[in-house]
Amino acid sequence: MKGVDLPKFSGRGKTDYEPWRAAFMSIVDGMDIPVGEKVLLLQSSLTGKALALVKDLGYSINAYERAKESLKEVSRRETFAD
């Protein structure tokens, strides 16, 4: 992914989630790379509470899908609960 900077998502609501998700899905999700690398790229594009939500899920395909779904669900709220 040389020359491409993914936006960061911190978990601050849907207005930040949608642009992050669009970029992540178009750049990373469709790449033909091992799922563990996708998880690392996912984690590197997150900060704060969004990263804390998924950082311990692991590196399997199930963990990757669960991380994406967890971020989607949480983004439906305005912000993470403090």
QUITAVEN-V352639 format. One record per pair of residues at least 24 apart in sequence whose ideal C-beta (glycine too) atoms are under 7 Angstrom apart, sorted by the first residue. I is the first residue (numbers start at 1). J is the second residue. D is the distance in Angstrom with one decimal. If there is no record, write none. Layout:
i = {I & I}
j = {J & J}
d = {D & D}
This chain:
i = {1 & 6 & 7 & 8 & 8 & 8 & 9 & 9 & 9 & 10 & 10 & 10 & 10 & 11 & 11 & 11 & 11 & 11 & 12 & 13 & 13 & 13 & 14 & 14 & 17 & 20 & 35 & 35 & 35 & 35 & 38 & 39 & 39 & 42 & 49}
j = {27 & 45 & 45 & 45 & 46 & 47 & 45 & 46 & 50 & 47 & 48 & 49 & 50 & 48 & 49 & 50 & 74 & 80 & 79 & 75 & 78 & 79 & 75 & 76 & 75 & 45 & 59 & 60 & 61 & 64 & 64 & 63 & 64 & 67 & 80}
d = {7.0 & 4.2 & 7.0 & 6.0 & 6.9 & 5.1 & 6.4 & 5.5 & 5.2 & 4.6 & 4.1 & 6.8 & 5.5 & 6.0 & 4.4 & 3.7 & 6.1 & 4.6 & 5.6 & 6.6 & 4.9 & 5.5 & 5.1 & 6.6 & 3.5 & 6.9 & 6.9 & 6.8 & 4.9 & 5.2 & 5.7 & 6.5 & 5.2 & 6.0 & 4.3}
